[in-house]
Amino acid sequence: MADLKQKIQNGLDETRILVLGAQVLIGFQFPSVFQKNFDKLPPLTRELMLVGLGLMLVALGLLIWPTAYHRIVAHGEDTKEFHTFITRAAAPALFPFAAGLGIVLFAGGEKLFGRTPGVWLGAVGAATALWFWYGLEMLARRGHPHARVAKESETMSREPDNQQKISERVKQVLTETRVVLPGAQALLGFQFTTMLMEGFDKLPHSAKMVHFAALALVAVSTVLLMTPAAYHRIVEEGEDTEHFHRFTSHTLLAAMAFLATGISADFYVVVVKTMQMEWLAAACAGAAIAFFFGLWFGCTLVIRSRKSQRVRTGSPAPAGSR
């Protein structure tokens, strides 16, 4: 029962990750119609953004549905049926989310580059999300036709202590994903909203291009942060495995790299808007990306290298490092 309880907790945590991603676009699309430049968009674009909002509301409804099911049908009990229901509700919610993301990217791309490039950018954005949320998972399942049998055998033969360690590691990496995601979603919401503000039109053309590049980078980061939830539901069927832990670790670190680059790029735009000096903006952006990469990856790799060296030599760890 404890194992089932942990699976359900992970399922709810993963649903929360998806809701955090969905609320970004919903939070942008509702107030966007009141932005001054919204009325300047072509009629078709405004109508598509309304469709995109409708799709995001469908995704949000599906993601929140398990909460009502757990209270009304399962009476708050942790059952296998409820665990299965979480997967069945979350998996289809990602499709309207991907379509809604594509529409928003189309609107931004059309504003900067024109309709045809906007269509391509929206299509690429939606296709990228669909690949990470469905295509990658389908490929993983198809590439391992006996994966379920092997997984069941592994689960049955695994030592309880080892299984507990894997479950804890999975829980921790999902928690770390939820730590990073709000940073990405806050920036993504700002980026979409900024493009409809009057001040955005006054930026130099180069700053507008940098802003859109930053938007794309943070959008990819958000997609990557949501990918483990889809992978765990579709491929692993909610099981905690070492493979899923490694997969989530890799996608999390990749998402952090995209996020650091996107933050630094938009810092360039803010400095240009504030100081009207592109050379200073470039210097500040360079310092920002050096700080993030140096702190998140450089320092941590140095620490890991020193720890590995101490293990090889048998040297004691410095006081206070444990």
Secondary structure, DSSP 8 states (H G I E B T S, - for coil): -HHHHHHHHHHHHHHHHHHHHHHHHHHHHHHHTTSGGGGGS-HHHHHHHHHHHHHHHHHHHHHHHHHHHHHHTSTT---HHHHHHHHHHHHHHHHHHHHHHHHHHHHHHHHHH-HHHHHHHHHHHHHHHHIIIIIHHHHHHHH-TTHHHHHHHHHHHS-HHHHHHHHHHHHHHHHHHHHHHHHHHHHHHHHHHHTTSHHHHTS-HHHHHHHHHHHHHHHHHHHHHHHHHHHHHHTSTT---HHHHHHHHHHHHHHHHHHHHHHHHHHHHHHHHHH--HHHHHHHHHHHHHHHHIIIIIIHHHHHHHHHHHHHHT----TT--
